[in-house]
């Protein structure tokens, strides 16, 4: 007898944390909601990589939101 095992073939999420020169803060908006804001250090020697990190996080968040609202990430 064969045992059937179901497993996702998608690769797992990377657990890479933010670079040290990127700060993640939650700020309160006027309507009582919270928003996550990333702060970059402009004098960092790795500014290019930090900007790429923040941009990719923002794009991923926008795609998740579009998928939730419209059913498509585009």
N, C-alpha and C positions, 0 to 999 in steps of 0.2 A: 504494500500500500504506500502511496506517495503522500507526503505532507505538503499542503499548499501554503506558501508564505507570501504575503503581500508586503511590498516595501516600495517606497518612493524611489525613483531613479534620479530625482533631482539632487544636485549637490547641495550640501548643507550651507547654511549661512556662514560667512567668515566672521570670526569674533574679534576682528581687528578693531582696536579702540582708536579714539581720536588722537592725532598727534599732540604733543605737549603744548604747542603754540596755538592750539585751537581750543577755545573755551565754549562749553555748552551751558547756556543759562535758560531758565524758564522765567518769563516775565509776565506779570498780570496785565491784561488789557483793561480798557475802561468799562467793558461790559461784564466783567467778572470772570472771563475765560483766561486761560493760560496759553502762551505761545512759546515755542522753543526757538532760541536765537543763538546762532554760532558767531563767535567773535574771533577774528584773525589778528595775529600780531604782524603788523606790516614790516617790522624790522627783523623778522625771522629769516634765517638763512634758507629755510625750506618753504618759503612763502608759496612757490609754484605748486608744490605737492599739497600744501595745506589748502590752497584755493581749489585744487582739483578734488580734494576730499569733501570740502563743504559743498561744492557744486554737485558732485555725484549724490550726496545725501539729499539735497534739495530736489534733484530730478527724480530720485527714487520715491520720495514722499509725494511729489506731484503725480507720478504714475499710479501709485497706490490709491490716491484720492480720485483720480479720473476713473480707475477701474471700479472703485466703489460706487461712483455716481453714474457712470455711463456704460459700464460693462466692458470697456476697452481701455487699455493703458495709453493709447495714442490720442 
